[in-house]
Amino acid sequence: FSAVVDVLGSLAERAGIKPVYMTTILKITGIAYIAEFGAEICRDAGESSIASKIELAGKIAIVILAVPIITSLLDLVIKIMP
């Protein structure tokens, strides 16, 4: 896993992406996998209502983490527009 993170970090560095954005993207990916895994475990146990709550919590956490990235993208769009 660390080799993949190192490769992604070097690619981001070459592309001029700030390291904080790559960290955030990796956290978002981890949250998505963990939430999906937890929801599937609950579904296998017959608890689909808890599974949907886990998925909702994961989506909320992802949106909260994505706010700085969305803000920087909107700033970039505003700078590009005349």
C-alpha angles and dihedrals in degrees: 000000000000091000091056091048090049092051092048090048093052091047090050090049091052090048092050095244115152114248092234089065093052090049090051092049091051090049091050091051091050093050091050093052094045093047092049092047092049092047092051091050089053092048091051088053091052095252102123094156092059089046091057090049091052091050091049092050090050092050092049091050090049093051091049092051092045095057095093091048092048090048093052091048091052090048089052092050091049091051092050095049115084 
